[in-house]
C-alpha cells in the first residue's frame, strides 16, 4: 500500500475493502492490517512495536 492509501480516511482502499467484507463490528482484522501497513510505512516505530510485545486474545471454550 502506498502512503496515500493509508491517509485517506474512510475513502482509503482498506476502509473500502473492509466495508465490502462481511465483518462483525468487533472484527480485529482491519485494524491489525492497518497497523501493519502503518508499521511498514514508518508511521509507527518498529522498535516501539517490538518493545510492546505480543498482543493476543484468547477465546476460552464456553461450557
N, C-alpha and C positions, 0 to 999 in steps of 0.2 A: 504494500500500500504506500502511496505517496503521502507526503505531509498534508497536501491539500485535501486528501480524502479523510484525514483524521480530524481536521479542524472545521468541518462544515456544519457542525451541529446536527440537527435532525435531518438535514439534507445529505449528509455524507453517505457513502456507499454501504458502510457497515450498518448504519441505522436503517437504511432502506432494506437491506437483506434481512435484518432481524425482524422488521415489520412483516415481511413476506412469509417467514417461517412460522410454523405452528408451535410457538413457545408459551410456556406458562409465565405468569408475571414474576415468579421467583427464580426463573432460569438464570444461572450464573454464567452461561457460555458467552453471551455478547459482551458482558463486562470483562470477562477474562481475555477474550480476543482483543478487545480494545486496549486493555492494559499491556498485552504482549506487543501490540503494534506500537504503542507509545514507547515502550521499553526499547524496541528495535530502532526507533527513530530518534532516540536520545532525549525524549521528553520526560522520561523517568530515569533516575540514576540506576545503573546496573549494580553498582556497589551497595546502594541503599536497599534495593530489592533483594540482593543476596543476603545482606545482614538481617533483613526482616525474617528470614527463614521460610519454611514451608507453611502454607495455609491449607487447611483441609476441612471438609465437612464429612462427618461420619454419620451415616444413617443406620441406627440400630434397628434390628429386627423387632417389629412390634408384635406383641403376643396378646 
